[in-house]
Amino acid sequence: MILETRVVSRHLGILMFVMSLLIVAVGAVAAVEYLAGVVGAALEIQVMCLSAGAAALLGLFLFVLGKKGDELIGQREALVLVALSWLLGAFVAALPYWIWAHLRGDQVDAVHDFDGFVNCYFEAMSGLTTTGATVVQSIATLPRTILLWRALTHWLGGLGIVVLFVAVLPMLGVGSRRLYRIEAPGPSPEGVTPRMRDTARVLWMIYVGLTFVEIIALRICGMTWFDSVCHTFATLATGGFSTLDASMAGFPSTAIQIVVIVFMVLAGVNFGLYHQLLRRHWRSVYEDRELRAYLGIIVVATIIVTVSVARQASPSSDGATAAGLGTHVRDALFQVTSVQTTTGFCSVDFDKWGFAAKATLLVLMFIGASAGSTGGGIKVVRIMIVFKVILAEFEHVYRPKVVRTVKIGKSTIDPELKLTTLVYVLGIGVLFAVGTVLLMVLEQHQGIDITTAATASAATLNNIGPGLARVGATHNYAWFSDGSKVVMSVLMVLGRLEMFTIIVLFTPRFWRSR
């Protein structure tokens, strides 16, 4: 059976139209600012109109190209459609940065961050994959329209642009299940219904509902409406783009940080469990082993980091003061939650912490959030499966005749899922190593150190954003060469689509007729 490229082209065209409408929506905000007399708003309207027009033309071209294609989306078509949706989506998302930089010229320093299209594509891919790594050296110099677009790319990529696609398009039919299964992160999304379109709609309703609640909560705690919207988009998408160079350290309010912590935790939970709550399946949520493990990891990691930071702050005393300890707990909980959920917000410069604290954060980078959440990383349930398999193999050494099934809660893990999980974890390890080596080679003229290369590879592959050393909490990715930015952009999309969706496209058998 030949790969039906026309159906892929047609649906890609529709997706480009959707993105052009989103750009128009941001342009409407610029129009309101223009009417209010905001300086520079006219230029921002022009940028958004040109970007939306280019996206619409690209969408029209792709739609016409695939107009007479088959309606059926097979497994191979779904794989190509999902992969190209992200790769081409990042191209469209990069247009506002690129056009703004070229129209603005050399009037402000920030345009230099978007000088080349590679920088713009890196920023766009980082936004859509909710990585949060940035090439912008001075966020304060960016206009509000560009900041809002950065935040919106986060929010759009949180549940996934293809999940949104499934939710709004009635013509996908059985193809919607294939698209959803390919893009939904994790091995087994919970709470899904037989009709994937209905599931996608429910998940987006939950997502939108949480968005409105957090915006209001942050506004009550003292943020402006604009900052509340942008940081809510970044929080629930577990992205990390901020409107300030100092990230969340620029909002020292304890109330604001607590709200962000709560919603980061909620964003890292399997969204299927919220679906279960809506259906009043309380017991299934309470008994969910991954949820318990996810929350348990946050608690244990917070204790380890708190003890490490407190000892570092008071090395010669028996402990910190009550006020000091409270600050250490808050900072530790914020950073643990931020890294565990792969959000990437920074409330302190954790690169100054001791070895134990930084090692804990590095481990959390790979563990990640729950399956079916907006977070990245390997996912908690996969880590659980790996440990269960290892323990079963240990037992098999001294009790070879015992055949014990591997279970997570009441669910039996079948051999196929065990193999897939082990291959995935191994693949992430290989990609991490390859990414580290490539960055070391490409940046050897800049004297890059192993800590920077390794954590940059880990942070982009696991969609976190900040790493350690030269990509730490107070640094950015602007200094990397274009080649390194391309490598890290690839790592971002590999991590967001969980590796297989992209890698399979490079296997010769995939493109052969069957």
C-alpha positions in Angstrom: 0.0 0.0 0.0 1.5 3.3 -1.1 1.8 6.2 1.4 -1.0 8.6 0.7 0.8 11.9 0.7 -2.2 14.0 -0.4 -4.2 13.3 2.7 -1.2 14.4 4.8 -0.8 17.6 2.7 -4.5 18.5 3.0 -4.6 18.2 6.8 -1.3 20.0 7.1 -2.9 22.8 5.1 -5.8 23.0 7.5 -3.4 23.1 10.5 -1.5 26.0 8.9 -4.8 27.8 8.6 -5.5 27.2 12.3 -2.1 28.6 13.2 -2.6 31.7 11.0 -5.9 32.4 12.9 -4.0 32.1 16.2 -1.5 34.7 14.9 -4.4 36.9 13.9 -5.7 36.6 17.5 -2.4 37.9 18.9 -2.4 40.6 16.2 -5.8 41.7 17.6 -4.2 42.3 20.9 -1.7 44.5 19.2 -4.6 46.4 17.5 -6.1 47.1 20.9 -2.8 48.4 22.1 -2.6 50.6 19.0 -6.0 52.1 19.8 -4.7 52.8 23.3 -1.7 54.7 21.9 1.0 52.2 22.8 4.3 53.0 21.0 5.3 50.4 18.5 1.9 48.7 18.3 1.5 49.6 14.6 4.7 47.7 13.7 3.5 44.7 15.7 0.2 44.7 13.8 2.2 44.7 10.6 4.4 41.8 11.8 1.4 39.7 12.8 -0.5 40.4 9.6 2.5 39.4 7.4 3.0 36.3 9.5 -0.6 35.3 9.4 -0.7 35.9 5.6 2.4 33.8 5.0 0.9 30.9 7.2 -2.4 31.1 5.3 -0.7 31.0 1.9 1.3 28.0 2.9 -1.9 26.4 4.2 -3.7 27.1 1.0 -0.9 25.6 -1.1 -0.8 22.4 1.0 -4.6 22.1 1.0 -4.9 22.5 -2.8 -2.0 20.1 -3.2 -3.9 17.4 -1.3 -7.5 18.3 -2.1 -8.2 15.1 -4.1 -6.5 12.8 -1.6 -8.0 9.8 0.1 -10.1 10.6 3.3 -8.6 7.7 5.2 -5.6 8.3 7.5 -3.7 5.1 7.9 -1.0 4.4 10.5 1.9 5.6 8.2 -0.1 8.7 7.2 -0.7 9.5 10.8 3.0 9.2 11.7 4.0 11.5 8.9 1.2 14.0 9.7 2.1 14.3 13.4 5.9 14.6 12.7 5.4 17.3 9.9 2.8 19.1 12.0 5.5 19.8 14.6 8.3 20.5 12.2 6.3 22.8 10.0 4.4 24.2 12.9 7.6 25.5 14.4 8.5 27.1 11.0 5.2 29.0 11.1 5.6 29.9 14.8 9.1 31.3 14.0 7.7 33.8 11.4 6.6 36.5 13.9 10.1 36.6 15.4 11.9 36.6 12.1 9.7 39.3 10.5 9.7 41.5 13.6 13.6 41.4 13.7 13.8 42.3 10.0 11.3 45.1 10.2 12.7 46.5 13.4 16.3 46.5 12.2 19.0 47.6 14.7 16.8 49.8 16.9 16.9 47.5 19.9 19.4 44.9 21.1 16.8 42.1 21.2 16.6 41.8 17.4 20.1 40.5 17.4 18.8 37.4 19.1 16.5 36.8 16.1 19.0 37.8 13.4 19.1 34.4 11.7 16.1 32.1 11.0 17.8 29.3 13.0 17.5 31.4 16.1 13.8 32.0 15.4 13.2 28.4 14.7 14.9 27.3 17.9 12.8 29.7 19.9 9.6 28.5 18.1 10.4 24.8 18.6 11.3 25.5 22.2 7.9 27.1 22.6 5.8 24.5 20.9 7.6 21.6 22.6 7.2 23.4 25.9 11.0 23.3 26.4 11.5 26.9 27.5 15.1 27.2 26.3 15.6 30.6 24.9 18.0 32.5 22.7 16.7 35.9 24.0 19.3 37.6 26.1 17.1 40.5 27.2 13.5 39.5 27.4 12.6 43.0 28.7 13.4 44.5 25.2 10.7 42.3 23.5 7.3 43.9 22.8 4.3 42.5 24.5 2.9 41.0 21.3 6.0 38.9 20.8 6.0 37.9 24.5 2.3 36.9 24.2 3.1 34.9 21.0 5.9 33.1 22.8 3.5 32.2 25.7 0.8 31.1 23.3 3.1 28.7 21.5 3.7 27.1 24.9 0.0 26.8 25.6 -0.7 25.4 22.1 2.0 22.8 22.4 1.1 21.8 26.0 -1.6 19.2 25.2 -0.4 19.1 21.6 -1.2 20.9 18.4 -2.5 17.6 16.9 -4.7 16.9 19.9 -6.3 20.3 19.2 -6.5 19.3 15.6 -8.4 16.1 16.6 -10.7 18.1 18.9 -11.9 20.6 16.2 -12.0 18.6 13.0 -15.0 16.3 12.5 -13.7 14.8 9.2 -10.8 12.8 10.7 -13.0 9.8 11.6 -11.0 6.7 12.7 -7.8 8.6 11.9 -8.3 10.7 15.1 -7.5 7.6 17.2 -4.2 7.1 15.4 -3.2 10.7 15.6 -4.1 10.9 19.3 -2.2 7.7 20.2 0.9 8.9 18.4 1.1 12.4 20.0 -0.3 11.7 23.5 2.8 11.3 25.8 3.3 8.2 27.8 2.6 4.5 27.2 -1.1 4.4 28.3 -3.2 7.5 28.5 -6.0 6.9 31.1 -9.6 7.8 30.9 -9.8 7.9 27.1 -13.1 7.1 25.4 -13.6 5.1 22.2 -14.2 8.3 20.4 -10.9 10.1 20.3 -12.5 13.4 19.2 -14.7 13.4 22.3 -11.7 12.7 24.5 -9.6 15.4 22.9 -12.5 17.9 23.4 -12.8 17.0 27.1 -9.1 17.2 27.7 -9.0 20.7 26.1 -12.0 21.8 28.1 -10.1 20.7 31.3 -7.0 22.5 30.0 -8.9 25.7 29.3 -10.7 25.5 32.7 -7.4 25.2 34.6 -6.1 28.1 32.5 -8.8 30.5 33.6 -8.5 29.5 37.2 -4.8 30.1 37.3 -5.0 33.4 35.5 -7.5 34.7 38.1 -5.5 33.2 41.0 -2.3 35.0 39.8 -4.1 38.2 39.3 -5.5 38.1 42.8 -2.0 37.5 44.1 -0.7 40.7 42.5 0.4 39.9 38.9 -0.8 42.1 36.1 -3.4 40.6 33.7 -0.7 40.3 31.0 1.8 38.6 33.2 -0.9 36.3 34.6 -1.9 35.1 31.1 1.7 34.6 29.9 2.8 32.7 33.1 -0.4 30.7 33.2 0.2 29.6 29.6 3.8 28.6 30.5 2.8 26.9 33.8 0.0 24.6 32.5 2.0 23.8 29.4 5.0 23.0 31.7 7.0 25.3 29.4 8.8 28.0 31.4 8.9 31.1 29.1 8.6 34.1 31.4 8.1 37.8 30.7 11.1 38.7 32.9 14.8 37.9 32.5 14.8 36.7 36.2 12.0 34.3 35.5 9.9 33.6 38.7 12.7 35.2 40.8 11.3 38.5 39.5 8.1 37.7 41.4 9.3 37.2 45.0 5.7 37.0 46.3 5.3 33.8 48.3 1.6 33.7 47.2 2.5 33.9 43.5 5.1 31.1 43.8 2.7 28.9 45.7 0.0 29.3 43.0 2.6 28.4 40.4 3.8 25.4 42.4 0.2 24.1 42.7 -0.5 24.4 39.0 2.8 23.0 38.0 1.9 19.9 40.0 -1.5 19.8 38.4 0.0 20.1 34.9 2.3 17.2 35.6 -0.6 14.9 36.5 -2.1 12.6 33.8 -5.0 14.6 32.3 -6.9 11.4 31.9 -7.3 11.3 35.7 -9.2 14.7 35.5 -11.4 13.0 32.9 -12.0 10.2 35.4 -12.9 12.7 38.1 -15.5 14.3 35.8 -17.0 10.8 35.4 -16.9 10.4 39.2 -14.5 7.5 39.2 -13.0 8.7 42.5 -11.5 5.3 43.5 -9.6 4.8 40.3 -7.9 8.2 40.8 -7.1 7.5 44.5 -5.6 4.1 43.6 -3.6 5.3 40.7 0.0 4.1 41.4 1.7 6.5 39.0 0.0 9.5 40.7 1.2 8.3 44.1 4.7 7.8 42.8 4.8 11.2 41.1 3.7 13.0 44.3 6.0 10.9 46.4 9.0 11.7 44.2 8.3 15.4 44.6 8.1 15.1 48.4 11.3 13.0 48.7 13.3 15.2 46.3 12.2 18.4 48.1 13.4 17.0 51.5 16.8 16.0 50.0 17.2 19.4 48.3 16.1 21.3 51.4 18.5 19.5 53.7 21.3 20.1 51.2 20.6 23.8 50.7 20.1 24.4 54.5 23.4 22.7 55.3 25.2 24.7 52.6 23.7 28.0 54.0 24.5 27.1 57.6 27.5 24.8 57.5 28.6 25.5 61.1 25.3 25.5 62.9 22.8 22.9 63.9 20.3 24.2 61.4 18.7 27.2 59.9 16.3 29.6 61.6 12.6 29.0 61.2 12.4 31.8 58.7 15.5 30.6 56.8 14.2 27.0 56.8 10.9 28.2 55.4 12.6 30.0 52.5 14.8 26.9 51.8 11.7 24.6 51.7 9.9 27.0 49.4 12.9 27.3 47.0 13.5 23.6 47.1 9.8 22.7 46.5 9.6 25.3 43.7 12.7 24.1 41.8 12.0 20.4 42.4 8.4 20.8 41.0 9.7 23.0 38.2 12.2 20.4 37.1 10.1 17.3 37.9 7.3 18.6 35.7 9.8 19.9 33.1 8.4 23.4 33.4 11.8 25.1 33.8 10.8 28.2 35.8 13.6 29.4 38.1 13.0 31.1 41.4 16.7 30.9 42.5 20.0 30.3 40.9 20.2 26.6 41.7 23.5 26.3 39.9 25.0 27.7 43.1 23.5 24.8 45.2 25.7 21.9 46.4 26.3 18.6 44.6 23.5 16.7 46.3 20.8 19.3 45.3 22.1 19.6 41.7 22.4 15.8 41.4 18.8 15.4 42.6 17.6 17.9 40.0 19.6 16.1 37.3 17.8 12.8 38.1 14.4 14.6 38.0 15.2 15.9 34.5 15.1 12.4 33.2 12.2 11.1 35.3 9.8 13.8 34.3 6.1 14.0 34.9 3.2 11.6 34.5 2.2 9.9 31.3 -0.6 11.8 29.6 0.4 15.1 31.2 1.8 18.2 29.5 5.2 17.5 31.1 8.2 15.9 29.4 10.9 13.4 30.5 10.8 9.6 30.4 7.6 9.6 32.5 7.1 8.2 36.0 5.2 5.2 34.9 8.0 4.1 32.6 10.5 4.4 35.5 8.1 2.3 37.6 8.0 -0.4 34.9 11.8 -0.4 34.5 12.3 -0.9 38.2 9.6 -3.7 38.3 11.3 -5.5 35.4 14.7 -5.2 37.1 13.4 -6.6 40.4 11.7 -9.4 38.6 14.9 -10.3 36.8 16.9 -10.3 40.1 14.3 -12.7 41.5 14.6 -14.9 38.5 18.3 -15.3 39.2 17.8 -17.1 42.5 14.3 -18.5 41.8 14.5 -19.5 38.1 11.4 -21.6 38.1 9.1 -18.8 39.4 7.2 -16.9 36.7 6.0 -13.7 38.2 3.9 -11.2 36.2 4.9 -7.5 36.4 2.1 -5.3 37.6 1.5 -1.6 38.2 -1.3 -1.6 40.7 -3.9 -4.0 39.3 -2.7 -3.7 35.7 -0.5 -6.4 34.3 2.3 -5.2 32.1 2.4 -7.4 29.0 5.8 -8.4 27.5 5.3 -6.1 24.5 4.9 -3.1 26.8 7.9 -4.1 28.9 10.0 -4.4 25.8 8.8 -1.1 24.4 9.5 0.7 27.7 13.0 -0.7 28.0 13.8 0.2 24.4 12.5 3.7 25.0 14.5 4.3 28.1 17.6 2.9 26.4 16.9 5.1 23.3 16.7 8.2 25.5 20.0 7.3 27.0 21.6 6.9 23.6 20.1 10.2 22.3 21.3 12.0 25.4 24.8 10.7 24.9 24.8 11.5 21.1 23.5 15.0 21.8 26.2 15.6 24.4 29.0 14.4 22.1 27.7 16.5 19.2 27.5 19.6 21.3 31.0 19.0 22.6 32.3 18.7 19.0 30.4 21.6 17.6 31.3 24.0 20.4 34.9 22.9 21.1 36.1 26.2 19.8 34.2 27.9 22.6 35.7 25.6 25.2 32.4 24.1 26.2 32.6 21.9 29.4 31.0 18.5 29.8 28.5 19.8 32.4 27.2 22.4 30.0 27.0 20.0 27.1 25.4 17.1 29.1 22.8 19.2 30.8 22.0 21.2 27.6 21.4 17.8 25.9 19.3 16.6 28.8 17.4 19.8 29.1 16.4 20.0 25.5 15.7 16.2 25.0 13.5 16.2 28.1 11.9 19.5 27.3 13.0 21.3 30.5 14.9 24.4 29.4 17.5 25.4 31.9 20.4 23.1 32.8 23.6 23.7 34.7 26.8 25.7 34.2 26.6 27.8 31.0 22.9 26.9 30.4 22.0 27.3 34.1 19.2 29.4 35.6 20.7 32.7 34.9 22.0 31.9 31.4 20.5 31.3 27.9 21.2 29.4 24.7 22.1 32.4 22.5 25.8 31.7 22.5 25.5 28.3 20.8 26.4 28.0 17.1 23.6 27.5 14.5 24.7 23.8 14.2 24.2 23.2 17.9 20.8 25.0 17.8 19.7 22.7 15.0 20.9 19.6 17.0 19.0 20.8 20.1 15.9 21.7 18.1 15.9 18.0 16.9 16.3 16.8 20.4 13.3 18.9 21.5 11.0 17.4 19.0 12.3 13.9 19.6 11.6 14.3 23.3 8.2 15.9 22.8 7.0 13.2 20.3 8.8 10.5 22.4 11.4 9.6 19.9 9.8 6.8 17.8 7.5 9.1 15.7 10.5 11.0 14.3 13.1 8.2 14.1 10.7 5.8 12.2 10.7 8.3 9.3 14.3 7.7 8.7 13.9 3.9 8.3 13.9 2.8 4.6 11.2 0.2 5.2 8.7 2.9 6.3 8.7 4.4 2.8 8.4 1.1 0.9 5.0 -0.1 -0.4 3.5 -2.9 1.6 
